[in-house]
Amino acid sequence: MNRIYNVLRRTTSSGEYISEFDSLRFIAIASVLFFHMNGYTERNLIFKQGLHCL
C-alpha cells in the first residue's frame, strides 16, 4: 500500500501540501467528466432510440 501511495503522490515545488486545492481539483475534474458523460448519453442513447423529439 505504501508503494502505491508513493507512486500516486504529487510532488510540490515548495514542499507544502494544501488539501483544499486537491478538493477543488477533484470537483473540477468530476464536473468535466459528468459534462462529457451527459453529452455521450444524449448523442448515443437518446437519439438512437428516437426520443429526441421530446
C-alpha positions as CSV (number, residue, x, y, z in Angstrom):
1,M,0.0,0.0,0.0
2,N,2.9,2.4,0.7
3,R,4.3,1.7,-2.7
4,I,1.0,2.8,-4.4
5,Y,0.9,5.9,-2.3
6,N,4.4,6.8,-3.3
7,V,3.6,6.4,-7.0
8,L,0.4,8.4,-6.8
9,R,1.6,11.1,-4.5
10,R,2.0,14.5,-6.0
11,T,5.3,16.4,-5.6
12,T,5.0,20.1,-5.0
13,S,7.7,22.6,-5.8
14,S,7.6,24.3,-2.3
15,G,7.1,21.1,-0.4
16,E,3.8,22.3,1.2
17,Y,0.6,20.3,0.7
18,I,-2.8,22.1,0.8
19,S,-5.6,19.6,0.7
20,E,-8.2,22.2,-0.2
21,F,-6.6,22.5,-3.6
22,D,-6.9,18.8,-4.2
23,S,-10.6,19.0,-3.3
24,L,-11.2,21.8,-5.7
25,R,-9.2,19.9,-8.4
26,F,-11.4,16.9,-7.8
27,I,-14.6,19.0,-8.2
28,A,-13.3,20.5,-11.4
29,I,-12.3,17.1,-12.9
30,A,-15.6,15.4,-11.8
31,S,-17.7,18.2,-13.3
32,V,-15.9,17.9,-16.7
33,L,-16.4,14.1,-16.6
34,F,-20.1,14.5,-15.9
35,F,-20.4,17.1,-18.7
36,H,-18.9,14.7,-21.2
37,M,-20.9,11.7,-19.9
38,N,-24.1,13.8,-20.4
39,G,-23.1,14.6,-24.0
40,Y,-22.3,11.0,-24.7
41,T,-25.6,9.9,-23.2
42,E,-27.6,12.4,-25.3
43,R,-25.9,11.5,-28.5
44,N,-25.7,7.8,-28.3
45,L,-28.6,6.7,-26.2
46,I,-31.4,9.1,-26.5
47,F,-31.1,10.0,-30.2
48,K,-30.6,6.4,-31.3
49,Q,-33.8,5.4,-29.6
50,G,-35.8,8.2,-31.4
51,L,-36.6,10.1,-28.2
52,H,-35.0,13.4,-29.5
53,C,-38.5,14.9,-30.2
54,L,-39.4,15.1,-26.5
